[in-house]
Amino acid sequence: MSSAITVQAESQSSKIKFHKVADEYLDNVYFFYQPTAGTTAGYHQYDTRLEDFSSKSINAEIAALTNFEKRVSAIPAGTLDQTTRGDRTILLGNIHSRLLTLQTIRPSAKNADNYSTACANAAFTLMERKFASPDDRLRSLIAREKQMPALLDEARGNLKNPPRVFTEIAIEQLPGVISFFEHDVPLAFADAHDTGLKQHLSETNAAVIAALKNYLSWLKADLLAQSNGDFRIGAETFQKKLQYDEMVDVPLDKLLEIGWADMRRNQQQFAQVSKQLEPGKDPRAVLMQLGENHPPPDHLIDAFRATFDSLLSFIRTHHILTITSDVRPIVEETPPFMRATTFASMDSPGPYEKHATDSYFNVTLPDPSMTPAQVEGFMHAFNVGTVISTSVHEAYPGHYVQYLFSSQAPSRVRKVLSSNTNVEGWAHYTEQMMLDQGYGQPGAGAKDERESKFLRLGQLQDALLRNARFIVGIQMHTGKMSLDQAIDFFQKEGYQSKETAIVETKRGAGDPTYLYYTLGKIEIMKLREDLQRKQGTTFSLEQFHDNFLRQGFPPIKIAREALLGDDSPAL
């Protein structure tokens, strides 16, 4: 047998072995210990199971992760083809990141919101998509609800001196979670036929509501006073998390330089556009004017829905990328348990969901308890420019288009395990890319030149929000910025309202590496420039975008190797 044939056979054998191990990991570890993620992905064998944050379960998961780390590492990377070699890196990164979370970051011991949100998410994933009959989904919900009081009881033993901000977030979110179980859950299964199941639901649901109310009382009366812990993960853990999740090993001080440089560029461009729009006004006065130019709160959802026609028309006529479906996402209000930390999001079906394939564009409306002044401040985040920018980010050609392409990903690993620099970096990249390509000009998304400039300011304001996340995340979690300083930074440097600044700071306390928006965007911009330099006049923006999206959701470094054919730096 020739050496070439021998190498080919060895490569094929290693590839088969890897995919076997990868499938076992995803089925028996990744989804087994995160069953709600299994439901979301479209694997409904996990529908009756609930997350378990007990020390016994965590120790068992750590043992399983350690075992699979050895098994995956034992498969030599050099024997694998390029795609499978990338999958091996992704899988090891996921294992290492999960171990870092369980052993070092330890959210089960620090974050009270994880418990109540886990209950709400577990129910919501069974309610939102009609992947089975109402009765079948109701049986699964009842099975999950039976386990929820014990999950909330587990929190009392696990939460030891947590950070105050995490306990405050849980307290803020819980009334919405309780209301969700009181009203939304029974309504979602009103069309179930089995009266016995409905009666059973009323019993399990009542028990969950009582447990949630008791949990809220305990958080207020006991845990809050004991919440003096540190939310910061520290520089070493931050660097490891970036390496495991995103394949980014650039030192944090260098990353800060990159983040500051991008922020200053965006601030400078904001000033230039402001001057063109209002020559005699300070950019911050123009920012206030931009914020005041927003839809009425009760028309916000309609305003987002109305953007789809012009976005789709522009994408098709300007050959931005291939739109593979005429089905549009459904715009609706954000679920109650998500409203404290997000303004908008896209909820698309998992890659293996075969029956319920609707996507939901969630928009957070002002809370009814807000004063008129607070509502106005809140609505500044939804000005005429950021409505367009957010629609681009969440729908076209952002997250929803990523979902449309996900079926073309080359492997199960790349459909299930996603890098945030890819997912969020792409969506953020498209905000600028669409305007750079001409969207938002008069007759193409804007009614006149003045509105066109407001759209650019809205895009830049969103970019500055992500720039602020970049810097705040590193600075807060390395002990160089307090929560109050972060709120101030979002307002002064990120050009955000105080209401937005508070939400973003809370998010950053629990999502330390949320720099991935700007980081991913910068990596994608560099990849595009490098590929354009290599291909010259044959470069096609549409082909680049399509080929990038077909890679699935790997770290940008892996996508670079696939598209460029080399191992050049991603930053």
C-alpha positions as CSV (number, residue, x, y, z in Angstrom):
1,M,0.0,0.0,0.0
2,S,1.4,3.4,-1.0
3,S,2.2,6.0,1.7
4,A,-0.4,8.4,0.4
5,I,-3.1,5.7,0.7
6,T,-1.9,4.8,4.2
7,V,-2.1,8.5,5.3
8,Q,-5.5,8.8,3.8
9,A,-6.7,5.7,5.5
10,E,-5.3,6.9,8.9
11,S,-7.0,10.3,8.4
12,Q,-10.3,8.7,7.7
13,S,-10.0,6.4,10.7
14,S,-9.1,9.3,13.0
15,K,-12.0,11.3,11.6
16,I,-14.5,8.5,12.3
17,K,-13.1,8.1,15.8
18,F,-13.3,11.8,16.5
19,H,-16.9,12.1,15.4
20,K,-17.8,9.1,17.5
21,V,-16.3,10.7,20.6
22,A,-17.8,14.1,19.7
23,D,-21.3,12.6,19.4
24,E,-20.9,10.8,22.8
25,Y,-19.8,14.0,24.4
26,L,-22.7,16.1,23.0
27,D,-25.3,13.4,23.9
28,N,-24.0,12.2,27.3
29,V,-22.3,15.3,28.7
30,Y,-23.1,18.6,27.0
31,F,-26.9,18.1,26.7
32,F,-27.3,15.7,29.5
33,Y,-26.1,18.3,32.0
34,Q,-27.8,21.2,30.1
35,P,-31.1,19.6,29.1
36,T,-32.9,22.9,28.3
37,A,-30.2,23.5,25.7
38,G,-31.1,20.0,24.4
39,T,-34.7,21.0,24.0
40,T,-33.6,24.3,22.3
41,A,-31.4,22.4,19.9
42,G,-34.3,20.2,18.8
43,Y,-33.3,17.0,20.8
44,H,-36.5,16.3,22.6
45,Q,-35.3,13.2,24.5
46,Y,-34.2,15.8,27.1
47,D,-37.6,17.5,27.5
48,T,-38.5,16.0,30.8
49,R,-35.1,16.7,32.5
50,L,-34.2,19.9,34.4
51,E,-30.8,21.4,35.2
52,D,-29.2,20.1,38.4
53,F,-26.9,22.4,40.3
54,S,-26.3,20.1,43.2
55,S,-22.7,19.3,44.2
56,K,-23.2,15.7,43.3
57,S,-24.3,16.6,39.8
58,I,-21.5,19.2,39.3
59,N,-18.9,16.7,40.5
60,A,-20.2,14.1,38.1
61,E,-20.1,16.5,35.2
62,I,-16.5,17.5,36.1
63,A,-15.5,13.8,36.1
64,A,-17.2,13.3,32.7
65,L,-15.6,16.4,31.2
66,T,-12.1,15.3,32.4
67,N,-12.6,11.9,30.8
68,F,-13.7,13.4,27.5
69,E,-10.8,15.9,27.6
70,K,-8.4,12.9,27.7
71,R,-10.3,11.0,24.9
72,V,-10.4,14.0,22.5
73,S,-6.7,14.9,23.2
74,A,-5.7,11.3,22.4
75,I,-6.8,11.8,18.8
76,P,-3.7,13.4,17.1
77,A,-4.7,16.7,15.4
78,G,-2.2,16.0,12.6
79,T,-4.1,13.0,11.4
80,L,-7.3,15.0,10.8
81,D,-8.5,17.0,7.8
82,Q,-8.8,20.8,8.2
83,T,-12.5,20.8,9.1
84,T,-12.3,18.0,11.6
85,R,-9.1,19.4,13.1
86,G,-11.0,22.7,13.7
87,D,-13.8,20.7,15.2
88,R,-11.4,19.0,17.6
89,T,-10.1,22.4,18.7
90,I,-13.7,23.7,19.2
91,L,-14.6,20.6,21.3
92,L,-11.6,20.8,23.5
93,G,-12.2,24.5,24.0
94,N,-15.8,23.8,25.1
95,I,-14.6,21.1,27.5
96,H,-12.0,23.4,29.0
97,S,-14.4,26.4,29.2
98,R,-17.0,24.3,31.0
99,L,-14.4,23.0,33.5
100,L,-13.3,26.6,34.1
101,T,-16.9,27.6,34.7
102,L,-17.6,24.8,37.1
103,Q,-14.4,24.8,39.0
104,T,-13.2,28.4,39.0
105,I,-16.0,30.8,38.1
106,R,-18.6,28.7,40.0
107,P,-21.9,30.5,39.1
108,S,-24.0,28.0,41.1
109,A,-22.4,29.3,44.3
110,K,-22.6,33.0,43.3
111,N,-25.6,33.8,41.0
112,A,-29.1,33.5,42.5
113,D,-30.7,34.4,39.2
114,N,-29.3,31.2,37.6
115,Y,-31.8,29.2,39.6
116,S,-35.0,31.1,38.9
117,T,-34.1,31.8,35.3
118,A,-33.3,28.1,34.8
119,C,-36.9,27.3,35.9
120,A,-38.4,29.9,33.5
121,N,-36.2,28.9,30.6
122,A,-37.0,25.2,31.1
123,A,-40.7,26.0,30.9
124,F,-40.4,28.6,28.1
125,T,-38.6,26.2,25.7
126,L,-41.5,23.8,25.9
127,M,-44.1,26.6,25.4
128,E,-42.7,28.7,22.7
129,R,-42.4,26.2,19.8
130,K,-45.1,23.7,19.0
131,F,-42.8,20.9,18.1
132,A,-45.3,18.3,19.5
133,S,-48.9,18.2,20.5
134,P,-50.0,20.4,23.5
135,D,-50.6,17.3,25.6
136,D,-47.1,15.9,24.9
137,R,-45.4,19.2,25.7
138,L,-47.6,19.6,28.8
139,R,-46.4,16.2,30.0
140,S,-42.8,17.3,29.6
141,L,-43.5,20.6,31.4
142,I,-45.2,18.8,34.3
143,A,-42.1,16.5,34.6
144,R,-39.8,19.6,34.7
145,E,-42.1,21.5,37.1
146,K,-42.0,18.7,39.6
147,Q,-38.2,19.2,39.9
148,M,-38.2,23.0,40.2
149,P,-39.0,23.4,43.9
150,A,-36.0,21.1,44.7
151,L,-33.8,23.2,42.4
152,L,-34.7,26.4,44.2
153,D,-34.2,24.6,47.6
154,E,-30.7,23.7,46.3
155,A,-29.9,27.4,45.9
156,R,-30.1,27.9,49.7
157,G,-27.3,25.5,50.3
158,N,-25.2,26.5,47.3
159,L,-25.2,30.3,47.5
160,K,-22.5,31.5,49.9
161,N,-21.6,35.2,50.1
162,P,-22.6,35.9,46.5
163,P,-22.0,39.3,44.8
164,R,-24.6,41.8,45.7
165,V,-25.3,42.7,42.1
166,F,-26.2,39.1,41.3
167,T,-28.7,38.9,44.1
168,E,-30.2,42.3,43.1
169,I,-30.7,41.1,39.6
170,A,-32.4,38.0,40.8
171,I,-34.7,40.1,43.0
172,E,-35.5,42.4,40.1
173,Q,-36.2,39.5,37.7
174,L,-38.3,37.3,40.0
175,P,-41.6,39.2,40.0
176,G,-41.6,38.8,36.2
177,V,-40.7,35.1,36.5
178,I,-43.6,34.6,39.0
179,S,-46.0,36.4,36.8
180,F,-44.8,34.2,33.9
181,F,-45.8,31.1,35.8
182,E,-49.0,32.6,37.0
183,H,-50.3,33.8,33.7
184,D,-48.2,32.7,30.6
185,V,-47.7,29.1,31.5
186,P,-51.4,28.1,31.9
187,L,-52.4,30.2,28.9
188,A,-49.8,28.4,26.7
189,F,-51.5,25.1,27.3
190,A,-55.1,26.2,27.1
191,D,-55.6,24.1,24.0
192,A,-54.5,20.9,25.6
193,H,-57.2,18.2,25.5
194,D,-56.3,16.0,28.5
195,T,-58.2,17.5,31.4
196,G,-56.3,15.3,33.8
197,L,-53.0,16.8,32.6
198,K,-54.4,20.3,33.0
199,Q,-55.4,19.5,36.6
200,H,-51.9,18.1,37.2
201,L,-50.4,21.3,35.7
202,S,-52.4,23.4,38.1
203,E,-50.9,21.5,41.0
204,T,-47.3,21.5,39.8
205,N,-47.5,25.1,38.7
206,A,-48.9,26.2,42.0
207,A,-46.0,24.5,43.7
208,V,-43.5,26.2,41.5
209,I,-45.1,29.6,42.1
210,A,-45.1,29.1,45.9
211,A,-41.4,28.0,45.7
212,L,-40.5,31.1,43.6
213,K,-42.3,33.4,46.1
214,N,-40.5,31.7,49.0
215,Y,-37.2,32.0,47.1
216,L,-37.8,35.8,46.5
217,S,-38.6,36.3,50.2
218,W,-35.5,34.4,51.2
219,L,-33.4,36.5,48.8
220,K,-34.7,39.7,50.2
221,A,-34.7,38.7,53.9
222,D,-31.6,36.6,54.1
223,L,-29.3,36.4,51.1
224,L,-29.1,40.1,50.2
225,A,-27.6,41.0,53.6
226,Q,-25.0,38.2,53.1
227,S,-24.2,39.2,49.5
228,N,-20.8,40.8,49.9
229,G,-18.9,38.6,47.5
230,D,-16.8,39.6,44.5
231,F,-18.3,39.2,41.0
232,R,-14.9,39.7,39.3
233,I,-13.3,36.7,37.7
234,G,-9.8,38.2,37.6
235,A,-7.3,38.6,34.8
236,E,-6.0,35.0,34.6
237,T,-9.5,33.5,34.4
238,F,-10.6,36.1,31.9
239,Q,-7.6,35.3,29.6
240,K,-8.3,31.6,29.9
241,K,-12.0,32.1,29.1
242,L,-11.1,34.1,25.9
243,Q,-8.7,31.4,24.9
244,Y,-11.1,28.5,25.4
245,D,-14.2,30.2,24.0
246,E,-12.7,32.3,21.2
247,M,-9.2,31.1,20.5
248,V,-7.9,34.6,21.4
249,D,-4.6,34.7,23.3
250,V,-3.8,38.4,22.9
251,P,-2.7,39.8,26.3
252,L,-5.4,41.9,28.0
253,D,-3.4,45.1,27.9
254,K,-3.0,44.8,24.2
255,L,-6.8,44.0,23.8
256,L,-7.5,47.2,25.8
257,E,-5.4,49.2,23.3
258,I,-7.4,47.6,20.4
259,G,-10.7,48.4,22.2
260,W,-9.7,52.0,23.0
261,A,-8.5,52.7,19.4
262,D,-11.8,51.4,17.9
263,M,-13.8,53.5,20.4
264,R,-11.9,56.7,19.6
265,R,-12.4,56.1,15.8
266,N,-16.2,55.7,16.4
267,Q,-16.3,58.8,18.6
268,Q,-14.5,60.8,16.0
269,Q,-16.8,59.7,13.2
270,F,-19.8,60.4,15.5
271,A,-18.5,64.0,15.9
272,Q,-18.0,64.4,12.2
273,V,-21.5,63.2,11.3
274,S,-23.0,65.3,14.1
275,K,-21.3,68.4,12.7
276,Q,-22.7,67.7,9.2
277,L,-26.2,67.3,10.8
278,E,-26.1,70.2,13.2
279,P,-23.0,72.4,12.6
280,G,-23.6,74.6,15.6
281,K,-24.2,71.9,18.2
282,D,-22.0,69.8,20.5
283,P,-22.1,66.1,19.5
284,R,-23.7,65.2,22.9
285,A,-26.6,67.6,22.2
286,V,-27.0,65.9,18.8
287,L,-27.0,62.6,20.7
288,M,-29.8,63.8,22.9
289,Q,-31.7,64.9,19.7
290,L,-31.1,61.5,18.2
291,G,-32.4,59.8,21.4
292,E,-35.6,61.8,21.3
293,N,-36.3,60.7,17.8
294,H,-37.9,57.3,18.6
295,P,-41.2,55.6,18.0
296,P,-44.0,55.7,20.6
297,P,-43.5,52.9,23.0
298,D,-46.8,51.2,21.9
299,H,-45.6,51.2,18.3
300,L,-42.1,49.9,18.9
301,I,-42.7,46.4,17.8
302,D,-44.4,47.6,14.6
303,A,-41.4,49.9,14.0
304,F,-39.1,46.9,14.0
305,R,-41.4,44.8,11.8
306,A,-41.6,47.6,9.3
307,T,-37.8,47.5,8.6
308,F,-37.8,44.1,7.0
309,D,-39.0,45.0,3.5
310,S,-36.3,47.6,2.8
311,L,-33.6,45.5,4.4
312,L,-34.4,42.4,2.3
313,S,-34.8,44.5,-0.9
314,F,-31.3,46.1,-0.4
315,I,-29.6,42.8,0.4
316,R,-30.9,41.2,-2.7
317,T,-30.4,44.0,-5.1
318,H,-26.9,44.8,-3.9
319,H,-25.8,41.2,-3.7
320,I,-24.9,41.3,0.0
321,L,-25.5,37.6,0.6
322,T,-27.9,34.9,-0.3
323,I,-31.3,34.9,1.5
324,T,-32.3,31.3,1.5
325,S,-35.9,31.6,2.8
326,D,-38.8,34.0,2.4
327,V,-40.1,33.2,6.0
328,R,-39.6,36.1,8.3
329,P,-39.0,36.1,12.1
330,I,-42.0,36.9,14.4
331,V,-41.5,40.2,16.3
332,E,-42.8,40.0,19.9
333,E,-42.2,41.3,23.4
334,T,-39.2,39.9,25.3
335,P,-40.2,37.1,27.8
336,P,-40.5,38.5,31.4
337,F,-37.5,36.7,32.8
338,M,-35.1,38.2,30.2
339,R,-36.1,41.8,30.5
340,A,-33.7,43.1,33.2
341,T,-30.6,42.5,31.1
342,T,-31.6,42.7,27.4
343,F,-33.2,45.2,25.1
344,A,-33.6,43.0,22.0
345,S,-32.7,39.4,21.0
346,M,-33.3,36.8,18.3
347,D,-34.6,33.4,19.3
348,S,-34.3,31.0,16.4
349,P,-34.9,27.2,16.5
350,G,-32.1,24.9,17.2
351,P,-30.2,23.2,14.3
352,Y,-32.0,19.9,14.9
353,E,-35.6,21.2,15.4
354,K,-37.6,19.6,12.6
355,H,-41.2,20.6,13.5
356,A,-41.4,24.1,15.0
357,T,-39.2,26.3,12.9
358,D,-40.5,29.8,13.8
359,S,-37.9,32.4,14.9
360,Y,-38.8,35.1,17.4
361,F,-37.4,38.7,17.4
362,N,-37.8,39.7,21.0
363,V,-38.1,43.4,21.9
364,T,-38.1,44.7,25.5
365,L,-40.8,47.4,26.1
366,P,-40.7,49.9,29.0
367,D,-41.8,48.4,32.3
368,P,-45.3,49.6,33.3
369,S,-43.9,50.7,36.7
370,M,-41.6,53.3,35.0
371,T,-42.2,57.0,35.4
372,P,-42.7,59.0,32.2
373,A,-39.1,60.3,32.6
374,Q,-37.8,56.8,32.9
375,V,-39.8,55.6,29.9
376,E,-38.3,58.5,27.9
377,G,-34.8,57.6,29.0
378,F,-35.4,53.9,28.2
379,M,-36.8,54.7,24.7
380,H,-33.6,56.6,23.8
381,A,-32.1,53.2,23.2
382,F,-34.7,52.7,20.4
383,N,-34.1,55.8,18.4
384,V,-34.6,55.9,14.6
385,G,-31.0,54.9,14.1
386,T,-30.7,52.1,16.6
387,V,-34.0,50.6,15.4
388,I,-32.4,50.0,12.0
389,S,-29.1,48.9,13.5
390,T,-30.9,46.5,15.8
391,S,-33.0,45.1,13.0
392,V,-29.9,44.5,11.0
393,H,-28.2,42.9,14.0
394,E,-31.0,40.6,15.0
395,A,-32.6,39.8,11.7
396,Y,-31.3,40.9,8.3
397,P,-28.5,40.0,7.6
398,G,-27.6,39.3,11.3
399,H,-28.7,36.5,13.6
400,Y,-31.7,35.3,11.7
401,V,-29.7,34.9,8.5
402,Q,-27.1,33.0,10.5
403,Y,-29.8,30.6,11.5
404,L,-30.9,30.2,7.8
405,F,-27.3,29.2,6.9
406,S,-26.8,26.9,9.9
407,S,-28.1,23.8,8.1
408,Q,-25.1,24.2,5.7
409,A,-22.5,24.0,8.5
410,P,-20.0,21.2,7.8
411,S,-20.4,19.2,11.1
412,R,-22.6,18.6,14.1
413,V,-20.0,20.2,16.3
414,R,-20.2,23.5,14.4
415,K,-24.0,23.5,14.5
416,V,-24.2,23.0,18.2
417,L,-21.1,24.6,19.7
418,S,-20.9,28.3,18.9
419,S,-18.2,31.0,19.3
420,N,-19.5,34.4,20.4
421,T,-17.0,36.3,18.4
422,N,-18.5,34.5,15.4
423,V,-22.2,34.8,16.4
424,E,-22.2,38.3,17.9
425,G,-19.2,39.5,15.9
426,W,-21.0,38.8,12.7
427,A,-24.2,40.5,13.7
428,H,-22.3,43.5,14.9
429,Y,-20.2,43.6,11.7
430,T,-23.3,43.7,9.6
431,E,-24.6,46.9,11.3
432,Q,-21.6,48.8,9.8
433,M,-21.3,46.8,6.7
434,M,-24.9,47.5,5.5
435,L,-24.5,51.3,5.8
436,D,-21.0,51.1,4.3
437,Q,-22.6,49.4,1.3
438,G,-25.2,52.1,0.9
439,Y,-28.2,51.1,3.0
440,G,-29.6,54.0,4.8
441,Q,-29.2,56.4,2.0
442,P,-32.2,58.4,0.8
443,G,-34.5,56.0,-1.0
444,A,-32.7,53.0,0.5
445,G,-33.9,52.8,4.1
446,A,-34.0,56.6,4.8
447,K,-36.5,59.1,3.5
448,D,-34.0,62.0,3.2
449,E,-30.4,63.0,3.8
450,R,-31.1,64.1,7.4
451,E,-32.6,60.8,8.3
452,S,-29.6,59.1,6.6
453,K,-27.2,60.8,9.0
454,F,-29.4,59.9,12.0
455,L,-29.1,56.2,10.9
456,R,-25.3,56.5,10.8
457,L,-25.4,58.1,14.2
458,G,-27.6,55.3,15.5
459,Q,-25.1,52.7,14.1
460,L,-22.2,54.5,15.7
461,Q,-24.0,54.7,19.0
462,D,-24.5,51.0,18.9
463,A,-20.9,50.5,18.0
464,L,-19.9,52.7,21.0
465,L,-22.1,50.6,23.2
466,R,-20.1,47.5,22.2
467,N,-16.8,49.5,22.5
468,A,-17.9,50.3,26.1
469,R,-18.7,46.7,26.8
470,F,-15.2,45.7,25.5
471,I,-13.4,48.1,27.9
472,V,-15.8,47.7,30.9
473,G,-15.7,43.9,30.8
474,I,-11.9,43.8,31.1
475,Q,-11.6,46.7,33.5
476,M,-14.4,45.5,35.9
477,H,-13.2,41.9,36.0
478,T,-9.6,42.8,36.6
479,G,-10.5,45.1,39.5
480,K,-9.8,48.4,37.7
481,M,-13.4,49.7,37.5
482,S,-16.3,49.6,39.9
483,L,-19.9,49.1,39.0
484,D,-20.6,52.8,39.5
485,Q,-17.6,53.7,37.4
486,A,-18.8,51.3,34.7
487,I,-22.3,53.0,34.6
488,D,-20.6,56.4,34.3
489,F,-18.3,55.0,31.5
490,F,-21.2,53.7,29.5
491,Q,-22.8,57.2,29.6
492,K,-19.7,59.4,29.0
493,E,-17.7,57.2,26.6
494,G,-20.3,54.9,25.3
495,Y,-22.9,57.6,24.6
496,Q,-25.7,55.7,26.4
497,S,-28.6,56.8,28.6
498,K,-28.3,56.1,32.3
499,E,-31.0,53.5,32.0
500,T,-29.1,51.6,29.3
501,A,-25.8,52.1,31.3
502,I,-27.3,50.4,34.3
503,V,-28.6,47.4,32.3
504,E,-25.3,47.0,30.5
505,T,-23.2,47.2,33.7
506,K,-25.4,44.5,35.4
507,R,-25.0,42.3,32.3
508,G,-21.2,42.8,32.3
509,A,-20.9,41.7,35.9
510,G,-22.2,38.2,34.9
511,D,-21.0,38.2,31.3
512,P,-17.4,39.2,31.7
513,T,-16.2,38.6,28.1
514,Y,-18.9,40.5,26.4
515,L,-16.2,42.2,24.4
516,Y,-16.9,39.6,21.8
517,Y,-19.1,41.9,19.8
518,T,-16.4,44.4,18.9
519,L,-13.7,41.7,19.0
520,G,-15.5,39.5,16.5
521,K,-16.3,42.5,14.3
522,I,-12.7,43.5,14.1
523,E,-11.6,40.0,13.3
524,I,-14.2,39.6,10.5
525,M,-13.2,43.0,9.1
526,K,-9.6,41.9,9.0
527,L,-10.5,38.6,7.4
528,R,-12.4,40.3,4.7
529,E,-9.6,42.7,4.0
530,D,-7.0,39.9,3.9
531,L,-9.1,37.8,1.6
532,Q,-9.8,40.8,-0.7
533,R,-6.1,41.5,-0.8
534,K,-5.4,37.9,-1.7
535,Q,-8.2,37.6,-4.3
536,G,-7.9,41.0,-5.9
537,T,-10.5,41.8,-8.6
538,T,-12.1,38.3,-8.2
539,F,-13.2,39.1,-4.7
540,S,-17.0,39.0,-4.2
541,L,-18.6,40.4,-1.1
542,E,-21.6,38.1,-1.5
543,Q,-19.4,35.0,-1.9
544,F,-17.3,36.0,1.1
545,H,-20.4,36.4,3.3
546,D,-22.0,33.1,2.1
547,N,-18.8,31.2,2.6
548,F,-18.2,32.6,6.0
549,L,-21.8,31.8,7.1
550,R,-21.4,28.2,5.8
551,Q,-18.6,27.5,8.3
552,G,-21.2,27.3,11.1
553,F,-20.1,29.1,14.3
554,P,-16.4,28.4,15.0
555,P,-14.0,31.0,16.4
556,I,-12.9,33.4,13.7
557,K,-9.4,31.9,13.7
558,I,-10.8,28.6,12.4
559,A,-13.0,30.4,9.8
560,R,-9.9,32.2,8.6
561,E,-8.0,29.0,8.0
562,A,-10.9,27.6,6.0
563,L,-11.3,30.8,3.8
564,L,-7.7,31.9,3.5
565,G,-5.9,28.6,3.7
566,D,-3.3,29.8,6.2
567,D,-2.7,30.3,9.9
568,S,-2.3,34.1,9.8
569,P,-3.2,36.2,12.9
570,A,-6.9,36.9,13.4
571,L,-6.2,40.3,15.0
